[in-house]
């Protein structure tokens, strides 16, 4: 245990290790944030398992969601793996697999269409097309940079993300809309969704613009963030095809268990199915 102090130098070495492991920038940023939060809690104390357990209990007491706590612990455990401090690792909190999600968290198709319509009425054509592109393809917001004029013309988008490559298809209607959008903005090549300076759009700006639509669209702001569009795509695809393995490939998931999270229905839908069973006489 001697000398087990978390320093900024060690954290920077760990971040560099994550880059060499080809982790996504979002993952690296999150791990760095979680590790630094834990370091601040330590307040220059020597790292030991007892302190890590105390930190875990602190997060629970402060009311963090179980999924958030487990995510933070995963980052800290990853650091310990890198440093060889295996005896300091702690277990994640056990949870039962969620079979439905709260209705106030799930974006419906009707709500999505209201957001698209509001963006168009507000003359925010870029946001309108971003909403339709994410929801129409199931891509991550970080993958918008792969939506190029060349890719759209070919009808297929080659995406490289998280060390994996996959091909995304562009349906005819979306292809036509994207090419018209690019033509109107004199974008002849490269990424379609760009800023005035020509750089790919920033996820923070997109998130902020989406939130600004909520009141006018009469949509709960808690439902409105880019990743929920991806969830809507997943649920819609699964309801039509009932092929979770194919959906996992489309979304770029390594595990079907991750895909299952995307197709969870609301408690209302779950109750409706139970009612239709008619087992109570």
TIPANU-719237 format. One line per 10 residues: number of its first residue (from 0); their letters; for each residue x, y, z of N, C-alpha, C. Coordinates in Angstrom, 2 decimals. Example, Ala and Ser with C-alpha at 12.3 -4.5 7.8 and 13.67 -1.06 7.14 Angstrom:
2
0) AS) 13.19 -5.69 7.80 12.30 -4.50 7.80 13.20 -3.30 7.80 | 12.85 -2.25 7.08 13.67 -1.06 7.14 12.90 0.03 7.87;
//
This chain:
281
0) XXXXXXXXXX) 0.82 -1.22 0.00 0.00 0.00 0.00 0.85 1.27 0.00 | 2.12 1.13 0.37 2.99 2.28 0.51 3.13 3.04 -0.80 | 2.98 4.36 -0.70 3.19 5.19 -1.87 2.05 5.25 -2.84 | 0.88 4.69 -2.49 -0.25 4.69 -3.41 -1.01 6.02 -3.34 | -0.42 7.02 -3.93 -1.03 8.34 -3.98 -1.42 8.63 -5.43 | -2.62 9.13 -5.61 -3.08 9.48 -6.95 -2.63 10.90 -7.27 | -1.75 11.02 -8.22 -1.24 12.33 -8.62 -1.77 12.68 -10.01 | -1.69 13.94 -10.34 -2.13 14.39 -11.66 -1.28 13.73 -12.75 | -0.02 13.47 -12.45 0.87 12.81 -13.42 0.37 11.40 -13.73 | -0.04 10.67 -12.67 -0.56 9.31 -12.88 -1.86 9.35 -13.69;
10) XXXXXXXXXX) -2.68 10.34 -13.40 -3.95 10.45 -14.12 -3.69 10.74 -15.60 | -2.73 11.62 -15.87 -2.39 11.92 -17.27 -1.83 10.70 -17.99 | -1.04 9.90 -17.28 -0.52 8.65 -17.86 -1.67 7.70 -18.18 | -2.64 7.65 -17.27 -3.82 6.79 -17.47 -4.62 7.25 -18.69 | -4.81 8.56 -18.82 -5.54 9.11 -19.97 -4.82 8.78 -21.28 | -3.51 8.88 -21.27 -2.72 8.53 -22.45 -2.88 7.05 -22.78 | -2.93 6.22 -21.73 -3.15 4.78 -21.90 -4.50 4.52 -22.57 | -5.53 5.25 -22.17 -6.85 5.08 -22.77 -6.83 5.45 -24.24 | -6.06 6.49 -24.58 -5.95 6.89 -25.99 -5.24 5.80 -26.81 | -4.21 5.20 -26.21 -3.50 4.12 -26.90 -4.39 2.89 -27.05;
20) XXXXXXXXXX) -5.36 2.76 -26.13 -6.34 1.67 -26.21 -7.44 2.00 -27.22 | -7.33 3.20 -27.82 -8.27 3.69 -28.83 -9.69 3.84 -28.30 | -9.80 4.27 -27.03 -11.10 4.58 -26.48 -11.60 5.88 -27.13 | -12.92 6.05 -27.17 -13.47 7.27 -27.76 -13.15 8.46 -26.87 | -13.14 9.64 -27.47 -12.85 10.86 -26.71 -13.89 11.08 -25.60 | -15.13 10.70 -25.88 -16.18 10.86 -24.86 -15.89 9.97 -23.66 | -15.46 8.74 -23.93 -15.13 7.80 -22.85 -13.93 8.33 -22.05 | -12.93 8.81 -22.76 -11.73 9.33 -22.09 -12.08 10.51 -21.20 | -12.89 11.43 -21.72 -13.30 12.60 -20.94 -14.05 12.18 -19.68 | -14.94 11.21 -19.83 -15.74 10.76 -18.67 -14.86 10.08 -17.63;
30) XXXXXXXXXX) -13.99 9.18 -18.07 -13.11 8.49 -17.14 -12.22 9.49 -16.40 | -11.70 10.46 -17.13 -10.83 11.48 -16.50 -11.62 12.28 -15.46 | -12.84 12.64 -15.81 -13.69 13.39 -14.88 -13.99 12.58 -13.62 | -14.33 11.31 -13.79 -14.67 10.45 -12.65 -13.46 10.19 -11.76 | -12.32 9.98 -12.39 -11.09 9.71 -11.63 -10.67 10.95 -10.85 | -10.78 12.11 -11.46 -10.40 13.35 -10.77 -11.36 13.66 -9.61 | -12.64 13.31 -9.77 -13.60 13.51 -8.69 -13.23 12.63 -7.49 | -12.82 11.39 -7.79 -12.39 10.47 -6.73 -11.11 10.98 -6.05 | -10.20 11.52 -6.86 -8.95 12.06 -6.33 -9.21 13.23 -5.38 | -10.17 14.07 -5.76 -10.53 15.21 -4.90 -11.09 14.71 -3.57;
40) XXXXXXXXXX) -11.86 13.63 -3.63 -12.43 13.04 -2.40 -11.31 12.51 -1.49 | -10.29 11.92 -2.11 -9.17 11.37 -1.32 -8.43 12.46 -0.54 | -8.34 13.65 -1.13 -7.67 14.77 -0.48 -6.25 14.40 -0.04 | -5.51 13.80 -0.99 -4.09 13.42 -0.81 -3.88 12.27 0.17 | -4.96 11.55 0.51 -4.80 10.35 1.35 -4.29 9.20 0.49 | -3.63 8.24 1.11 -3.17 7.04 0.42 -4.35 6.18 0.02 | -4.34 5.69 -1.22 -5.45 4.90 -1.73 -5.48 3.52 -1.08 | -6.66 3.13 -0.60 -6.87 1.77 -0.08 -8.32 1.39 -0.37 | -8.61 0.12 -0.31 -9.95 -0.35 -0.66 -11.01 0.24 0.27 | -10.66 0.41 1.54 -11.62 0.95 2.50 -12.09 2.35 2.08;
50) XXXXXXXXXX) -11.17 3.16 1.58 -11.53 4.51 1.14 -12.40 4.48 -0.12 | -12.12 3.51 -0.99 -12.92 3.38 -2.21 -14.35 2.98 -1.84 | -14.48 2.06 -0.87 -15.81 1.64 -0.40 -16.54 2.82 0.23 | -15.81 3.62 1.01 -16.40 4.81 1.62 -16.92 5.78 0.55 | -16.13 5.91 -0.53 -16.52 6.81 -1.62 -17.79 6.28 -2.29 | -17.86 4.97 -2.46 -19.04 4.33 -3.03 -20.27 4.61 -2.17 | -20.12 4.48 -0.85 -21.23 4.74 0.07 -21.63 6.21 0.06 | -20.66 7.09 -0.12 -20.93 8.52 -0.19 -21.81 8.83 -1.40 | -21.48 8.23 -2.54 -22.27 8.45 -3.76 -23.70 7.96 -3.58 | -23.84 6.81 -2.90 -25.18 6.26 -2.64 -25.96 7.22 -1.74;
60) XXXXXXXXXX) -25.32 7.69 -0.68 -25.97 8.59 0.28 -26.39 9.91 -0.38 | -25.62 10.34 -1.38 -25.93 11.61 -2.05 -27.02 11.47 -3.11 | -27.52 10.23 -3.28 -28.66 10.02 -4.16 -28.37 9.84 -5.62 | -27.13 9.53 -5.96 -26.80 9.25 -7.36 -27.54 8.00 -7.83 | -27.91 7.98 -9.11 -28.55 6.80 -9.68 -27.56 5.64 -9.66 | -28.07 4.43 -9.49 -27.21 3.25 -9.42 -26.36 3.13 -10.68 | -26.97 3.39 -11.83 -26.23 3.29 -13.09 -25.08 4.29 -13.13 | -25.30 5.49 -12.57 -24.25 6.51 -12.55 -23.12 6.09 -11.62 | -23.49 5.54 -10.46 -22.46 5.10 -9.50 -21.63 3.99 -10.11 | -22.28 3.02 -10.72 -21.56 1.91 -11.34 -20.64 2.39 -12.46;
70) XXXXXXXXXX) -21.08 3.40 -13.17 -20.27 3.97 -14.25 -19.02 4.64 -13.67 | -19.18 5.36 -12.56 -18.04 6.01 -11.91 -17.06 4.97 -11.36 | -17.61 3.92 -10.76 -16.76 2.86 -10.21 -16.00 2.13 -11.31 | -16.63 1.99 -12.48 -15.97 1.34 -13.61 -14.74 2.14 -14.04 | -14.85 3.46 -14.02 -13.72 4.33 -14.38 -12.59 4.17 -13.37 | -12.94 4.17 -12.09 -11.94 4.05 -11.03 -11.27 2.67 -11.08 | -12.08 1.63 -11.28 -11.52 0.27 -11.38 -10.60 0.13 -12.58 | -10.94 0.82 -13.66 -10.10 0.80 -14.85 -8.74 1.42 -14.54 | -8.76 2.49 -13.78 -7.51 3.13 -13.35 -6.68 2.17 -12.51 | -7.33 1.48 -11.58 -6.61 0.53 -10.73 -6.03 -0.62 -11.54;
80) XXXXXXXXXX) -6.74 -1.05 -12.56 -6.21 -2.11 -13.45 -4.93 -1.62 -14.11 | -4.97 -0.38 -14.60 -3.80 0.20 -15.26 -2.61 0.31 -14.31 | -2.88 0.72 -13.06 -1.81 0.91 -12.09 -1.37 -0.38 -11.40 | -2.17 -1.45 -11.59 -1.85 -2.71 -10.93 -2.29 -2.75 -9.48 | -3.19 -1.85 -9.10 -3.70 -1.80 -7.73 -4.97 -2.65 -7.63 | -4.86 -3.90 -7.99 -6.04 -4.76 -8.12 -6.80 -4.94 -6.81 | -6.08 -4.90 -5.68 -6.73 -5.10 -4.38 -7.60 -3.91 -3.97 | -7.51 -2.82 -4.71 -8.32 -1.63 -4.39 -9.66 -1.62 -5.13 | -9.83 -2.51 -6.07 -11.05 -2.52 -6.88 -12.26 -2.90 -6.02 | -13.41 -2.30 -6.35 -14.64 -2.60 -5.63 -15.70 -3.11 -6.60;
90) XXXXXXXXXX) -16.70 -3.77 -6.05 -17.76 -4.34 -6.88 -18.81 -3.28 -7.22 | -19.42 -3.45 -8.38 -20.52 -2.58 -8.78 -21.75 -2.95 -7.95 | -22.70 -2.04 -7.89 -23.94 -2.31 -7.18 -24.80 -3.21 -8.06 | -25.28 -4.30 -7.51 -26.10 -5.24 -8.27 -27.49 -4.65 -8.49 | -27.97 -4.78 -9.71 -29.30 -4.29 -10.04 -30.05 -5.33 -10.86 | -31.36 -5.31 -10.72 -32.19 -6.18 -11.53 -32.34 -5.56 -12.91 | -32.32 -6.38 -13.95 -32.46 -5.85 -15.30 -33.79 -5.11 -15.43 | -33.73 -3.89 -15.95 -34.92 -3.07 -16.10 -35.77 -3.60 -17.24 | -37.07 -3.81 -16.97 -37.94 -4.35 -18.02 -38.78 -3.27 -18.69 | -38.83 -2.09 -18.08 -39.50 -0.97 -18.73 -38.91 0.33 -18.22;
100) XXXXXXXXXX) -39.10 1.39 -18.99 -38.53 2.68 -18.59 -39.67 3.65 -18.24 | -39.40 4.64 -17.41 -40.43 5.61 -17.05 -40.93 6.33 -18.31 | -42.25 6.54 -18.37 -42.84 7.15 -19.55 -42.31 8.57 -19.79 | -41.93 9.26 -18.68 -41.45 10.63 -18.84 -40.02 10.70 -19.36 | -39.41 9.54 -19.63 -38.04 9.51 -20.16 -38.01 9.08 -21.63 | -39.11 8.52 -22.12 -39.11 7.95 -23.47 -39.75 8.91 -24.47 | -38.99 9.27 -25.49 -39.49 10.16 -26.54 -40.35 9.36 -27.51 | -41.58 9.81 -27.71 -42.48 9.12 -28.64 -42.28 9.64 -30.05 | -42.81 8.91 -31.01 -42.69 9.34 -32.41 -43.44 10.65 -32.63 | -44.61 10.78 -31.99 -45.40 12.01 -32.14 -44.63 13.21 -31.60;
110) XXXXXXXXXX) -43.95 13.03 -30.48 -43.17 14.13 -29.90 -41.98 14.47 -30.78 | -41.35 13.45 -31.32 -40.23 13.67 -32.24 -40.68 14.49 -33.45 | -41.83 14.15 -34.01 -42.34 14.86 -35.17 -42.67 16.31 -34.84 | -43.14 16.55 -33.62 -43.41 17.93 -33.20 -42.11 18.73 -33.10 | -41.04 18.09 -32.62 -39.74 18.76 -32.54 -39.23 19.11 -33.93 | -39.35 18.17 -34.86 -38.91 18.40 -36.24 -39.69 19.55 -36.85 | -41.01 19.54 -36.64 -41.87 20.59 -37.20 -41.53 21.95 -36.60 | -41.28 21.99 -35.30 -40.95 23.26 -34.64 -39.62 23.81 -35.14 | -38.63 22.93 -35.31 -37.33 23.37 -35.84 -37.50 23.99 -37.22 | -38.35 23.39 -38.04 -38.57 23.90 -39.40 -39.30 25.25 -39.35;
120) XXXXXXXXXX) -40.32 25.35 -38.49 -41.08 26.61 -38.37 -40.21 27.75 -37.83 | -39.20 27.37 -37.05 -38.26 28.37 -36.52 -37.12 28.68 -37.50 | -37.22 28.09 -38.68 -36.22 28.27 -39.74 -34.84 27.75 -39.35 | -34.82 26.80 -38.43 -33.55 26.15 -38.06 -33.44 24.86 -38.88 | -33.12 25.04 -40.14 -33.12 23.92 -41.08 -32.02 22.90 -40.74 | -30.91 23.39 -40.24 -29.82 22.47 -39.89 -30.27 21.52 -38.77 | -30.87 22.08 -37.72 -31.35 21.25 -36.62 -32.43 20.29 -37.09 | -33.32 20.77 -37.94 -34.36 19.93 -38.51 -33.76 18.70 -39.18 | -32.71 18.90 -39.98 -32.09 17.79 -40.70 -31.26 16.91 -39.77 | -30.66 17.49 -38.74 -29.90 16.69 -37.78 -30.83 15.74 -37.04;
130) XXXXXXXXXX) -31.99 16.26 -36.61 -32.98 15.43 -35.92 -33.39 14.25 -36.80 | -33.69 14.54 -38.06 -34.15 13.49 -38.97 -33.03 12.50 -39.32 | -31.80 13.01 -39.38 -30.68 12.13 -39.73 -30.37 11.16 -38.60 | -30.33 11.65 -37.37 -30.06 10.76 -36.24 -31.18 9.74 -36.07 | -32.43 10.24 -36.13 -33.57 9.35 -35.92 -33.79 8.42 -37.11 | -33.40 8.86 -38.30 -33.61 8.06 -39.50 -32.53 7.04 -39.78 | -31.40 7.14 -39.06 -30.30 6.19 -39.28 -29.87 5.47 -38.00 | -30.15 6.07 -36.84 -29.73 5.46 -35.58 -28.29 5.76 -35.21 | -27.65 6.71 -35.90 -26.25 7.02 -35.59 -26.13 7.80 -34.29 | -24.94 7.79 -33.73 -24.63 8.61 -32.56 -24.39 10.04 -33.03;
140) XXXXXXXXXX) -24.62 10.99 -32.13 -24.40 12.39 -32.49 -22.94 12.63 -32.85 | -22.03 11.88 -32.21 -20.60 12.03 -32.50 -20.25 11.52 -33.89 | -21.17 10.78 -34.52 -20.92 10.19 -35.84 -21.46 11.05 -36.97 | -22.05 12.20 -36.63 -22.59 13.08 -37.68 -21.52 13.53 -38.67 | -20.28 13.57 -38.20 -19.18 14.00 -39.09 -18.98 13.06 -40.27 | -19.49 11.83 -40.15 -19.35 10.86 -41.24 -20.45 11.03 -42.30 | -21.44 11.88 -41.98 -22.49 12.16 -42.97 -21.94 13.21 -43.92 | -21.29 12.76 -44.97 -20.68 13.65 -45.95 -21.49 13.65 -47.25 | -21.23 14.63 -48.08 -21.90 14.70 -49.38 -21.62 13.43 -50.18 | -20.37 13.01 -50.16 -19.98 11.81 -50.92 -20.71 10.57 -50.42;
150) XXXXXXXXXX) -20.79 10.43 -49.10 -21.43 9.26 -48.50 -22.92 9.24 -48.82 | -23.56 10.39 -48.70 -25.00 10.46 -48.96 -25.31 10.15 -50.42 | -24.47 10.64 -51.32 -24.68 10.35 -52.74 -24.61 8.85 -53.02 | -23.71 8.15 -52.31 -23.57 6.71 -52.51 -24.67 5.93 -51.79 | -25.34 6.58 -50.82 -26.41 5.91 -50.09 -25.93 5.11 -48.90 | -24.61 5.10 -48.66 -24.05 4.37 -47.52 -23.02 5.23 -46.80 | -23.01 5.14 -45.50 -22.07 5.90 -44.68 -21.17 4.94 -43.92 | -19.87 5.06 -44.10 -18.92 4.21 -43.39 -18.52 4.91 -42.10 | -18.84 4.28 -40.99 -18.61 4.87 -39.67 -17.50 4.13 -38.93 | -16.55 4.85 -38.39 -15.49 4.28 -37.56 -15.62 4.90 -36.18;
160) XXXXXXXXXX) -16.02 4.09 -35.21 -16.24 4.61 -33.86 -15.95 3.53 -32.84 | -15.28 3.91 -31.76 -14.96 3.00 -30.66 -14.22 1.76 -31.14 | -13.32 1.95 -32.10 -12.50 0.86 -32.60 -13.23 -0.11 -33.51 | -14.46 0.25 -33.92 -15.25 -0.62 -34.78 -15.69 0.13 -36.03 | -15.88 -0.62 -37.09 -16.35 -0.04 -38.35 -17.68 -0.68 -38.73 | -18.58 0.15 -39.24 -19.85 -0.39 -39.71 -20.35 0.50 -40.84 | -21.32 -0.02 -41.58 -21.91 0.73 -42.70 -23.36 1.06 -42.36 | -23.72 2.31 -42.56 -25.09 2.77 -42.31 -25.72 3.14 -43.65 | -26.94 2.70 -43.85 -27.65 3.00 -45.09 -28.51 4.25 -44.93 | -28.59 5.02 -46.02 -29.41 6.22 -46.05 -30.64 5.94 -46.93;
170) XXXXXXXXXX) -31.83 6.02 -46.34 -33.05 5.76 -47.12 -33.23 6.86 -48.16 | -33.96 6.56 -49.22 -34.10 7.48 -50.35 -34.61 8.86 -49.95 | -35.62 8.89 -49.08 -36.23 10.18 -48.70 -35.22 11.05 -47.95 | -34.46 10.44 -47.04 -33.46 11.18 -46.29 -32.32 11.62 -47.22 | -31.93 10.75 -48.14 -30.87 11.07 -49.10 -31.24 12.32 -49.90 | -32.48 12.37 -50.37 -32.96 13.49 -51.16 -32.94 14.78 -50.33 | -33.40 14.69 -49.08 -33.44 15.86 -48.21 -32.04 16.38 -47.90 | -31.11 15.46 -47.61 -29.74 15.86 -47.25 -29.02 16.51 -48.43 | -29.21 15.94 -49.61 -28.54 16.51 -50.79 -29.11 17.88 -51.14 | -30.42 18.05 -50.96 -31.02 19.36 -51.20 -30.51 20.38 -50.18;
180) XXXXXXXXXX) -30.41 19.94 -48.93 -29.90 20.81 -47.87 -28.46 21.24 -48.19 | -27.63 20.29 -48.61 -26.23 20.59 -48.93 -26.13 21.55 -50.12 | -26.96 21.32 -51.13 -26.95 22.17 -52.32 -27.34 23.61 -51.98 | -28.39 23.75 -51.17 -28.85 25.09 -50.78 -27.81 25.86 -50.01 | -26.91 25.13 -49.32 -25.87 25.79 -48.51 -24.50 25.75 -49.19 | -24.50 25.37 -50.47 -23.29 25.36 -51.29 -22.21 24.45 -50.70 | -22.64 23.36 -50.10 -21.70 22.36 -49.56 -21.52 21.29 -50.63 | -20.39 21.31 -51.29 -20.18 20.41 -52.42 -19.45 19.12 -52.05 | -18.75 19.14 -50.92 -18.00 17.95 -50.49 -17.78 18.01 -48.98 | -17.45 16.85 -48.42 -17.17 16.78 -47.00 -18.40 16.75 -46.12;
190) XXXXXXXXXX) -18.20 16.99 -44.83 -19.28 16.91 -43.85 -20.41 17.87 -44.19 | -21.64 17.40 -44.03 -22.81 18.22 -44.34 -23.20 19.14 -43.18 | -23.05 18.62 -41.98 -23.45 19.41 -40.81 -22.24 20.13 -40.23 | -22.10 21.38 -40.64 -20.94 22.17 -40.24 -21.38 23.53 -39.70 | -20.46 24.19 -39.01 -20.70 25.54 -38.49 -20.36 26.56 -39.58 | -20.54 27.83 -39.27 -20.21 28.88 -40.24 -18.73 28.89 -40.60 | -17.91 28.40 -39.64 -16.47 28.37 -39.90 -16.03 27.11 -40.66 | -17.00 26.24 -40.93 -16.70 25.04 -41.70 -16.34 23.82 -40.87 | -16.37 23.95 -39.54 -16.05 22.83 -38.66 -17.30 21.99 -38.38 | -17.12 20.69 -38.08 -18.28 19.86 -37.74 -19.04 20.44 -36.55;
200) XXXXXXXXXX) -20.35 20.29 -36.53 -21.17 20.86 -35.46 -20.78 20.28 -34.11 | -20.95 21.08 -33.07 -20.60 20.70 -31.72 -21.82 20.08 -31.02 | -21.60 18.95 -30.33 -22.71 18.25 -29.67 -23.40 19.13 -28.63 | -22.63 19.99 -27.96 -23.21 20.85 -26.93 -24.20 21.84 -27.54 | -23.84 22.40 -28.68 -24.73 23.34 -29.36 -26.01 22.66 -29.83 | -25.87 21.44 -30.33 -27.04 20.69 -30.79 -27.97 20.41 -29.62 | -27.38 19.97 -28.50 -28.16 19.69 -27.30 -28.93 20.93 -26.87 | -28.25 22.08 -26.86 -28.87 23.33 -26.43 -30.01 23.73 -27.38 | -29.78 23.58 -28.68 -30.80 23.92 -29.66 -32.02 23.01 -29.53 | -31.79 21.74 -29.24 -32.90 20.80 -29.06 -33.73 21.18 -27.84;
210) XXXXXXXXXX) -33.07 21.53 -26.75 -33.77 21.92 -25.52 -34.64 23.16 -25.76 | -34.17 24.05 -26.63 -34.90 25.29 -26.91 -36.23 25.03 -27.63 | -36.38 23.85 -28.21 -37.61 23.51 -28.93 -38.73 23.01 -28.01 | -38.36 22.60 -26.79 -39.29 21.86 -25.92 -40.59 22.58 -25.62 | -40.50 23.82 -25.15 -41.70 24.55 -24.74 -42.65 24.75 -25.91 | -42.09 25.16 -27.03 -42.92 25.42 -28.22 -43.51 24.13 -28.78 | -42.80 23.00 -28.59 -43.26 21.71 -29.11 -44.14 20.96 -28.12 | -44.24 21.51 -26.89 -44.98 20.85 -25.81 -44.43 19.45 -25.54 | -43.10 19.38 -25.39 -42.43 18.11 -25.10 -41.62 18.28 -23.81 | -41.72 17.31 -22.93 -40.98 17.33 -21.67 -39.48 17.43 -21.95;
220) XXXXXXXXXX) -38.80 18.46 -21.43 -37.36 18.63 -21.67 -36.52 17.42 -21.25 | -37.01 16.65 -20.26 -36.27 15.47 -19.80 -36.15 14.40 -20.88 | -37.03 14.48 -21.88 -37.01 13.49 -22.96 -36.13 13.92 -24.13 | -35.76 15.20 -24.13 -35.14 15.76 -25.33 -33.62 15.88 -25.20 | -32.94 14.90 -25.77 -31.49 14.93 -25.93 -31.17 14.00 -27.08 | -30.05 14.22 -27.77 -29.75 13.48 -29.00 -29.84 11.96 -28.89 | -29.39 11.39 -27.77 -29.35 9.94 -27.68 -30.75 9.33 -27.66 | -31.75 10.11 -27.23 -33.12 9.58 -27.22 -33.65 9.39 -28.64 | -33.11 10.13 -29.60 -33.47 9.92 -31.00 -32.98 8.55 -31.46 | -31.81 8.19 -31.02 -31.23 6.87 -31.33 -32.08 5.76 -30.71;
230) XXXXXXXXXX) -32.56 6.01 -29.49 -33.44 5.04 -28.84 -34.74 4.87 -29.61 | -35.29 5.98 -30.11 -36.54 5.92 -30.88 -36.33 5.12 -32.16 | -35.21 5.34 -32.82 -34.87 4.54 -34.01 -34.85 3.06 -33.66 | -34.18 2.72 -32.54 -34.02 1.33 -32.13 -35.37 0.67 -31.84 | -36.23 1.37 -31.10 -37.54 0.80 -30.76 -38.39 0.61 -32.01 | -38.35 1.59 -32.91 -39.15 1.51 -34.13 -38.68 0.36 -35.01 | -37.36 0.22 -35.16 -36.80 -0.88 -35.97 -37.19 -2.22 -35.36 | -37.03 -2.35 -34.05 -37.31 -3.63 -33.40 -38.80 -3.99 -33.48 | -39.66 -3.02 -33.34 -41.10 -3.29 -33.43 -41.50 -3.80 -34.80 | -40.74 -3.39 -35.83 -41.02 -3.85 -37.20 -40.36 -5.19 -37.51;
240) XXXXXXXXXX) -39.10 -5.35 -37.09 -38.30 -6.50 -37.50 -38.18 -7.60 -36.44 | -38.25 -7.24 -35.15 -38.08 -8.20 -34.05 -36.75 -8.96 -34.17 | -35.72 -8.27 -34.66 -34.40 -8.89 -34.85 -33.37 -8.10 -34.05 | -33.14 -8.50 -32.80 -32.26 -7.74 -31.92 -30.79 -7.85 -32.33 | -30.42 -8.99 -32.93 -29.03 -9.18 -33.37 -28.71 -8.21 -34.52 | -29.64 -8.09 -35.45 -29.44 -7.17 -36.58 -29.41 -5.73 -36.08 | -30.28 -5.42 -35.13 -30.32 -4.08 -34.57 -29.00 -3.73 -33.87 | -28.43 -4.71 -33.16 -27.14 -4.50 -32.49 -26.06 -4.14 -33.50 | -26.08 -4.82 -34.64 -25.11 -4.52 -35.70 -25.29 -3.10 -36.24 | -26.54 -2.71 -36.46 -26.83 -1.39 -37.00 -26.39 -0.29 -36.04;
250) XXXXXXXXXX) -26.63 -0.52 -34.74 -26.29 0.48 -33.73 -24.80 0.48 -33.37 | -24.10 -0.59 -33.76 -22.67 -0.68 -33.45 -22.40 -1.16 -32.04 | -23.30 -1.99 -31.51 -23.13 -2.53 -30.17 -22.37 -3.85 -30.20 | -21.44 -4.03 -29.27 -20.70 -5.29 -29.17 -21.54 -6.34 -28.45 | -22.43 -5.87 -27.57 -23.25 -6.78 -26.77 -24.73 -6.53 -27.00 | -25.47 -7.61 -27.16 -26.93 -7.50 -27.32 -27.56 -6.96 -26.05 | -26.90 -7.19 -24.90 -27.43 -6.67 -23.64 -27.54 -5.14 -23.67 | -26.60 -4.50 -24.35 -26.68 -3.05 -24.51 -27.87 -2.67 -25.36 | -28.09 -3.43 -26.42 -29.21 -3.15 -27.33 -30.54 -3.31 -26.62 | -30.62 -4.26 -25.69 -31.87 -4.48 -24.95 -32.31 -3.21 -24.23;
260) XXXXXXXXXX) -31.35 -2.44 -23.74 -31.67 -1.20 -23.02 -32.40 -0.24 -23.95 | -32.02 -0.25 -25.23 -32.58 0.68 -26.20 -34.03 0.37 -26.56 | -34.45 -0.88 -26.42 -35.79 -1.25 -26.89 -36.78 -1.47 -25.75 | -36.38 -1.05 -24.54 -37.29 -1.15 -23.40 -38.47 -0.21 -23.64 | -39.67 -0.72 -23.40 -40.87 0.10 -23.58 -41.24 0.78 -22.27 | -42.25 1.64 -22.31 -42.69 2.32 -21.10 -43.48 1.38 -20.21 | -43.64 1.77 -18.95 -44.45 0.99 -18.03 -45.88 0.87 -18.52 | -46.39 1.94 -19.19 -47.75 1.90 -19.72 -47.90 0.79 -20.75 | -46.91 0.69 -21.67 -46.96 -0.35 -22.69 -46.86 -1.73 -22.05 | -46.02 -1.83 -21.03 -45.85 -3.10 -20.31 -47.17 -3.52 -19.67;
270) XXXXXXXXXX) -47.85 -2.57 -19.01 -49.14 -2.85 -18.37 -50.19 -3.23 -19.41 | -50.17 -2.54 -20.54 -51.13 -2.82 -21.61 -51.00 -4.26 -22.10 | -49.77 -4.74 -22.26 -49.55 -6.13 -22.69 -50.08 -7.11 -21.65 | -49.87 -6.76 -20.36 -50.35 -7.63 -19.29 -51.88 -7.67 -19.28 | -52.51 -6.52 -19.53 -53.97 -6.47 -19.58 -54.49 -7.36 -20.72 | -53.78 -7.31 -21.85 -54.21 -8.11 -23.02 -54.06 -9.61 -22.81 | -53.31 -10.02 -21.79 -53.17 -11.45 -21.49 -54.48 -12.03 -20.95 | -55.30 -11.20 -20.30 -56.62 -11.59 -19.79 -56.58 -12.87 -18.95 | -55.64 -12.89 -18.01 -55.51 -14.08 -17.17 -56.26 -13.97 -15.85 | -56.79 -12.78 -15.58 -57.62 -12.61 -14.37 -59.07 -12.75 -14.76;
280) X) -59.77 -13.75 -14.20 -61.14 -14.05 -14.63 -62.17 -13.37 -13.74;
//
